[in-house]
Amino acid sequence: MSNARDPIRLGMIVPSSNVTMERELPALIHAREQVFGERFSFHSSRVRMRSVTPAELAAMNAQATRAATELADAEVAIAVYACLVAVMAEGMGAHRSAEAKLEAAFAEAGDPVPVVSSAGALVDTLECLDARRIALVAPYLPALTGKVCDYLGAEGVEVVASRSLSVPDNPAVGRLDPDNLLAISDTLPRDVDVVVLSACVQMPSLPALGAVEQRLGVPVISAATATMYQVLRRLGLSTHVPGGGHLLSGAFDPAVREG
């Protein structure tokens, strides 16, 4: 049983080969802890996936309920399903059913908590930003990037430009150099509402996010920052995270927007 002095336990269900979310989310929280009093701890359960292919993504999704049941034993306050394309590949609106299924698994295991999927976080964050026209960068093969674009289109977001890096090996995606995103961003249009610098939780982008935002002059987000934003919102906490870009500046907190 936790008490008021315990850290907020954030649970993550991550692909077995994913290493980036377990770096970028704690980095964001560490920056936030320099300003706010809340402290966090991170707890992960893994689902097997090495190659970003439809077959492996579907097999991974089938393991998510088991991972949620195991993670419930850690009595987390909130859980993240940290894979974007696996959910979107299941079909339009799949993030809603995936989150509901995992929330039911946590409740059945005795730890009813909210679940944020990275797929749902991106959709909901684009809505919060009133983004209707976006550009995005993804590490996937073009066919999978197309599924992401179509998924967002069904949610009312037009992807006017996308860049596929065509890296199907998930461990290799985690080794991509975020500095390369600066040159890639120069090929993106400026007449968009938002740029999604990494439409994948495994592709590192956090070190480049601020520089690209200044370069393009539009809000720049990633699957990781969108996930962080939605986690903080669901916990009823300020979304101000130093170094997290315009999205995590605190400007989109309800109290700020009402004030």
C-alpha beads as a LAMMPS data file, in Angstrom:
LAMMPS data file: protein, C-alpha beads

259 atoms
258 bonds

1 atom types
1 bond types

-500.0 500.0 xlo xhi
-500.0 500.0 ylo yhi
-500.0 500.0 zlo zhi

Masses

1 110.0

Atoms # bond

1 1 1 0.000 0.000 0.000
2 1 1 1.431 3.367 -1.052
3 1 1 1.476 6.547 1.000
4 1 1 1.730 10.227 0.109
5 1 1 5.539 10.170 0.187
6 1 1 5.849 7.297 -2.267
7 1 1 6.668 8.103 -5.898
8 1 1 3.889 7.880 -8.451
9 1 1 4.316 4.478 -10.061
10 1 1 4.132 4.633 -13.839
11 1 1 3.733 1.268 -15.536
12 1 1 4.824 0.576 -19.099
13 1 1 4.026 -2.330 -21.387
14 1 1 6.824 -2.206 -23.937
15 1 1 7.984 -4.322 -26.873
16 1 1 10.800 -6.603 -25.773
17 1 1 13.261 -4.848 -28.111
18 1 1 12.171 -1.318 -27.199
19 1 1 14.689 0.685 -25.173
20 1 1 13.821 4.276 -26.087
21 1 1 10.659 4.890 -24.071
22 1 1 12.465 3.704 -20.952
23 1 1 14.989 6.478 -21.596
24 1 1 12.850 9.330 -22.932
25 1 1 9.943 9.210 -20.467
26 1 1 12.227 9.156 -17.406
27 1 1 14.288 11.973 -18.949
28 1 1 11.153 14.086 -19.287
29 1 1 10.045 13.269 -15.746
30 1 1 13.502 14.040 -14.347
31 1 1 13.355 17.489 -15.975
32 1 1 9.871 17.985 -14.559
33 1 1 10.963 16.972 -11.060
34 1 1 13.278 19.980 -10.966
35 1 1 10.148 22.187 -10.960
36 1 1 7.406 20.169 -9.266
37 1 1 7.147 18.160 -6.090
38 1 1 5.765 14.927 -7.512
39 1 1 8.222 12.080 -7.913
40 1 1 7.816 9.089 -10.225
41 1 1 9.131 5.551 -10.477
42 1 1 8.973 3.415 -13.629
43 1 1 7.971 -0.241 -13.895
44 1 1 7.904 -2.257 -17.129
45 1 1 6.462 -5.485 -18.448
46 1 1 7.591 -6.711 -21.871
47 1 1 5.854 -8.244 -24.891
48 1 1 7.945 -10.046 -27.519
49 1 1 8.720 -8.206 -30.774
50 1 1 11.945 -7.667 -32.748
51 1 1 10.893 -6.987 -36.347
52 1 1 8.282 -4.365 -37.151
53 1 1 6.150 -6.570 -39.397
54 1 1 2.376 -7.089 -39.354
55 1 1 2.749 -10.662 -38.100
56 1 1 5.042 -9.774 -35.192
57 1 1 2.950 -6.730 -34.285
58 1 1 -0.225 -8.841 -34.110
59 1 1 1.536 -11.494 -32.021
60 1 1 2.783 -8.803 -29.668
61 1 1 -0.686 -7.349 -29.189
62 1 1 -1.923 -10.810 -28.211
63 1 1 0.514 -10.769 -25.276
64 1 1 -0.530 -7.358 -23.930
65 1 1 -3.246 -8.643 -21.591
66 1 1 -0.765 -11.023 -19.951
67 1 1 1.704 -8.160 -19.496
68 1 1 -0.997 -5.969 -17.925
69 1 1 -1.911 -8.708 -15.461
70 1 1 1.731 -9.028 -14.399
71 1 1 2.233 -5.262 -14.175
72 1 1 -0.838 -4.937 -11.959
73 1 1 1.118 -6.658 -9.190
74 1 1 3.325 -3.539 -8.994
75 1 1 0.225 -1.469 -8.054
76 1 1 0.957 1.246 -10.598
77 1 1 -1.027 4.486 -10.691
78 1 1 -1.300 4.561 -14.481
79 1 1 -0.105 2.362 -17.325
80 1 1 1.182 3.042 -20.831
81 1 1 0.968 0.649 -23.761
82 1 1 4.136 1.907 -25.413
83 1 1 3.760 0.900 -29.026
84 1 1 2.084 3.032 -31.667
85 1 1 2.036 1.172 -34.980
86 1 1 1.072 -2.184 -33.418
87 1 1 -2.229 -0.696 -32.290
88 1 1 -2.854 1.319 -35.447
89 1 1 -2.216 -1.765 -37.605
90 1 1 -5.215 -3.422 -35.920
91 1 1 -7.642 -1.116 -37.749
92 1 1 -9.277 2.275 -37.431
93 1 1 -10.061 3.351 -33.874
94 1 1 -8.204 0.364 -32.418
95 1 1 -6.598 2.435 -29.655
96 1 1 -9.957 2.767 -27.926
97 1 1 -10.614 -0.964 -27.771
98 1 1 -6.977 -1.701 -26.853
99 1 1 -7.061 0.712 -23.924
100 1 1 -10.430 -0.621 -22.732
101 1 1 -9.183 -4.227 -22.946
102 1 1 -6.059 -3.461 -20.936
103 1 1 -7.980 -1.442 -18.339
104 1 1 -10.267 -4.457 -17.900
105 1 1 -7.211 -6.700 -17.405
106 1 1 -5.820 -4.394 -14.721
107 1 1 -9.202 -4.252 -12.983
108 1 1 -9.584 -8.028 -13.062
109 1 1 -6.124 -8.348 -11.521
110 1 1 -7.183 -6.050 -8.685
111 1 1 -5.444 -2.836 -9.762
112 1 1 -7.956 -0.701 -11.721
113 1 1 -5.948 2.080 -13.377
114 1 1 -6.217 4.232 -16.499
115 1 1 -4.306 3.031 -19.561
116 1 1 -2.794 5.369 -22.145
117 1 1 -1.719 3.826 -25.439
118 1 1 0.876 5.715 -27.427
119 1 1 -1.416 5.423 -30.438
120 1 1 -4.293 6.997 -28.532
121 1 1 -1.983 9.584 -26.993
122 1 1 -0.931 10.804 -30.435
123 1 1 -4.538 11.003 -31.645
124 1 1 -5.752 12.786 -28.501
125 1 1 -2.800 15.174 -28.403
126 1 1 -3.291 16.237 -32.007
127 1 1 -6.909 16.954 -31.111
128 1 1 -5.811 19.019 -28.095
129 1 1 -3.541 21.009 -30.413
130 1 1 -6.397 21.430 -32.917
131 1 1 -4.073 19.980 -35.547
132 1 1 -5.766 19.284 -38.864
133 1 1 -2.743 19.268 -41.169
134 1 1 0.465 17.616 -40.059
135 1 1 3.769 16.224 -41.300
136 1 1 5.399 13.189 -39.737
137 1 1 8.575 11.126 -39.704
138 1 1 8.504 7.375 -39.053
139 1 1 11.153 4.643 -39.099
140 1 1 8.802 2.105 -40.670
141 1 1 8.651 0.646 -44.137
142 1 1 6.382 2.815 -46.338
143 1 1 3.425 0.428 -46.103
144 1 1 3.328 0.709 -42.305
145 1 1 3.819 4.472 -42.420
146 1 1 0.828 4.515 -44.752
147 1 1 -1.247 2.702 -42.134
148 1 1 -0.331 5.383 -39.588
149 1 1 -1.298 8.140 -42.035
150 1 1 -4.603 6.435 -42.865
151 1 1 -5.340 5.900 -39.168
152 1 1 -4.815 9.571 -38.394
153 1 1 -6.856 10.513 -41.448
154 1 1 -9.787 8.537 -40.078
155 1 1 -9.452 10.622 -36.898
156 1 1 -9.748 13.869 -38.897
157 1 1 -6.022 14.632 -39.242
158 1 1 -4.572 15.041 -42.736
159 1 1 -0.966 13.932 -43.109
160 1 1 0.208 16.228 -45.886
161 1 1 3.791 14.907 -45.874
162 1 1 5.479 11.840 -44.400
163 1 1 8.986 10.448 -44.378
164 1 1 9.639 6.696 -44.019
165 1 1 13.135 5.665 -42.943
166 1 1 12.461 2.019 -43.915
167 1 1 14.085 0.326 -40.905
168 1 1 12.125 -2.868 -40.085
169 1 1 14.524 -4.125 -37.383
170 1 1 13.297 -2.706 -34.081
171 1 1 16.658 -2.805 -32.227
172 1 1 18.166 -0.882 -35.175
173 1 1 15.420 1.736 -34.866
174 1 1 16.515 2.349 -31.280
175 1 1 20.059 3.024 -32.495
176 1 1 19.066 5.718 -35.013
177 1 1 20.830 9.038 -34.439
178 1 1 18.312 11.746 -33.468
179 1 1 20.653 14.394 -34.901
180 1 1 19.748 13.096 -38.367
181 1 1 16.224 14.370 -37.796
182 1 1 17.473 17.940 -38.249
183 1 1 18.260 17.380 -41.921
184 1 1 15.102 15.325 -42.414
185 1 1 13.013 18.127 -40.912
186 1 1 14.350 20.506 -43.576
187 1 1 12.474 18.457 -46.172
188 1 1 9.129 18.908 -44.399
189 1 1 6.584 21.602 -45.259
190 1 1 6.155 24.561 -42.910
191 1 1 2.481 25.161 -43.678
192 1 1 1.262 22.543 -41.219
193 1 1 -0.234 22.766 -37.742
194 1 1 2.114 20.240 -36.129
195 1 1 5.137 18.132 -37.017
196 1 1 5.345 14.644 -35.512
197 1 1 9.107 14.181 -35.403
198 1 1 8.906 10.521 -34.405
199 1 1 5.701 8.592 -35.020
200 1 1 7.269 5.671 -33.166
201 1 1 8.119 5.223 -29.501
202 1 1 11.344 3.383 -30.368
203 1 1 12.853 6.033 -32.669
204 1 1 14.867 8.502 -30.526
205 1 1 13.919 12.133 -31.086
206 1 1 13.914 13.933 -27.747
207 1 1 17.400 15.505 -28.108
208 1 1 16.396 17.031 -31.464
209 1 1 12.849 18.093 -30.680
210 1 1 13.558 21.623 -29.444
211 1 1 15.989 22.425 -32.251
212 1 1 13.549 21.245 -34.916
213 1 1 10.738 23.231 -33.324
214 1 1 12.835 26.397 -33.524
215 1 1 13.901 25.540 -37.053
216 1 1 10.393 25.001 -38.399
217 1 1 8.484 27.542 -36.330
218 1 1 5.596 25.134 -35.627
219 1 1 4.835 22.847 -32.664
220 1 1 6.904 19.664 -32.880
221 1 1 5.878 16.583 -30.926
222 1 1 6.743 12.892 -30.833
223 1 1 4.998 9.713 -29.788
224 1 1 6.932 9.967 -26.515
225 1 1 6.039 13.580 -25.700
226 1 1 2.407 12.966 -26.643
227 1 1 2.363 9.969 -24.308
228 1 1 3.914 12.009 -21.497
229 1 1 1.401 14.791 -22.043
230 1 1 -1.568 12.419 -21.814
231 1 1 -0.166 10.621 -18.760
232 1 1 0.147 13.907 -16.882
233 1 1 -3.336 14.980 -17.955
234 1 1 -4.874 11.691 -16.815
235 1 1 -3.143 12.078 -13.451
236 1 1 -4.459 15.636 -13.096
237 1 1 -0.949 17.115 -12.992
238 1 1 0.597 20.095 -14.726
239 1 1 1.927 19.238 -18.168
240 1 1 4.850 21.649 -17.869
241 1 1 8.070 19.765 -18.613
242 1 1 11.198 21.873 -19.236
243 1 1 12.732 21.042 -22.587
244 1 1 9.639 19.204 -23.792
245 1 1 8.713 21.702 -26.488
246 1 1 5.564 23.785 -26.870
247 1 1 3.291 20.826 -26.095
248 1 1 4.883 20.382 -22.665
249 1 1 5.231 24.073 -21.892
250 1 1 2.133 24.002 -19.675
251 1 1 0.243 26.210 -22.154
252 1 1 -2.324 23.470 -22.719
253 1 1 -3.190 22.831 -19.089
254 1 1 -6.936 23.344 -18.488
255 1 1 -6.279 26.001 -15.818
256 1 1 -4.023 27.932 -18.186
257 1 1 -6.503 27.810 -21.050
258 1 1 -9.319 28.943 -18.788
259 1 1 -7.276 31.696 -17.155

Bonds

1 1 1 2
2 1 2 3
3 1 3 4
4 1 4 5
5 1 5 6
6 1 6 7
7 1 7 8
8 1 8 9
9 1 9 10
10 1 10 11
11 1 11 12
12 1 12 13
13 1 13 14
14 1 14 15
15 1 15 16
16 1 16 17
17 1 17 18
18 1 18 19
19 1 19 20
20 1 20 21
21 1 21 22
22 1 22 23
23 1 23 24
24 1 24 25
25 1 25 26
26 1 26 27
27 1 27 28
28 1 28 29
29 1 29 30
30 1 30 31
31 1 31 32
32 1 32 33
33 1 33 34
34 1 34 35
35 1 35 36
36 1 36 37
37 1 37 38
38 1 38 39
39 1 39 40
40 1 40 41
41 1 41 42
42 1 42 43
43 1 43 44
44 1 44 45
45 1 45 46
46 1 46 47
47 1 47 48
48 1 48 49
49 1 49 50
50 1 50 51
51 1 51 52
52 1 52 53
53 1 53 54
54 1 54 55
55 1 55 56
56 1 56 57
57 1 57 58
58 1 58 59
59 1 59 60
60 1 60 61
61 1 61 62
62 1 62 63
63 1 63 64
64 1 64 65
65 1 65 66
66 1 66 67
67 1 67 68
68 1 68 69
69 1 69 70
70 1 70 71
71 1 71 72
72 1 72 73
73 1 73 74
74 1 74 75
75 1 75 76
76 1 76 77
77 1 77 78
78 1 78 79
79 1 79 80
80 1 80 81
81 1 81 82
82 1 82 83
83 1 83 84
84 1 84 85
85 1 85 86
86 1 86 87
87 1 87 88
88 1 88 89
89 1 89 90
90 1 90 91
91 1 91 92
92 1 92 93
93 1 93 94
94 1 94 95
95 1 95 96
96 1 96 97
97 1 97 98
98 1 98 99
99 1 99 100
100 1 100 101
101 1 101 102
102 1 102 103
103 1 103 104
104 1 104 105
105 1 105 106
106 1 106 107
107 1 107 108
108 1 108 109
109 1 109 110
110 1 110 111
111 1 111 112
112 1 112 113
113 1 113 114
114 1 114 115
115 1 115 116
116 1 116 117
117 1 117 118
118 1 118 119
119 1 119 120
120 1 120 121
121 1 121 122
122 1 122 123
123 1 123 124
124 1 124 125
125 1 125 126
126 1 126 127
127 1 127 128
128 1 128 129
129 1 129 130
130 1 130 131
131 1 131 132
132 1 132 133
133 1 133 134
134 1 134 135
135 1 135 136
136 1 136 137
137 1 137 138
138 1 138 139
139 1 139 140
140 1 140 141
141 1 141 142
142 1 142 143
143 1 143 144
144 1 144 145
145 1 145 146
146 1 146 147
147 1 147 148
148 1 148 149
149 1 149 150
150 1 150 151
151 1 151 152
152 1 152 153
153 1 153 154
154 1 154 155
155 1 155 156
156 1 156 157
157 1 157 158
158 1 158 159
159 1 159 160
160 1 160 161
161 1 161 162
162 1 162 163
163 1 163 164
164 1 164 165
165 1 165 166
166 1 166 167
167 1 167 168
168 1 168 169
169 1 169 170
170 1 170 171
171 1 171 172
172 1 172 173
173 1 173 174
174 1 174 175
175 1 175 176
176 1 176 177
177 1 177 178
178 1 178 179
179 1 179 180
180 1 180 181
181 1 181 182
182 1 182 183
183 1 183 184
184 1 184 185
185 1 185 186
186 1 186 187
187 1 187 188
188 1 188 189
189 1 189 190
190 1 190 191
191 1 191 192
192 1 192 193
193 1 193 194
194 1 194 195
195 1 195 196
196 1 196 197
197 1 197 198
198 1 198 199
199 1 199 200
200 1 200 201
201 1 201 202
202 1 202 203
203 1 203 204
204 1 204 205
205 1 205 206
206 1 206 207
207 1 207 208
208 1 208 209
209 1 209 210
210 1 210 211
211 1 211 212
212 1 212 213
213 1 213 214
214 1 214 215
215 1 215 216
216 1 216 217
217 1 217 218
218 1 218 219
219 1 219 220
220 1 220 221
221 1 221 222
222 1 222 223
223 1 223 224
224 1 224 225
225 1 225 226
226 1 226 227
227 1 227 228
228 1 228 229
229 1 229 230
230 1 230 231
231 1 231 232
232 1 232 233
233 1 233 234
234 1 234 235
235 1 235 236
236 1 236 237
237 1 237 238
238 1 238 239
239 1 239 240
240 1 240 241
241 1 241 242
242 1 242 243
243 1 243 244
244 1 244 245
245 1 245 246
246 1 246 247
247 1 247 248
248 1 248 249
249 1 249 250
250 1 250 251
251 1 251 252
252 1 252 253
253 1 253 254
254 1 254 255
255 1 255 256
256 1 256 257
257 1 257 258
258 1 258 259
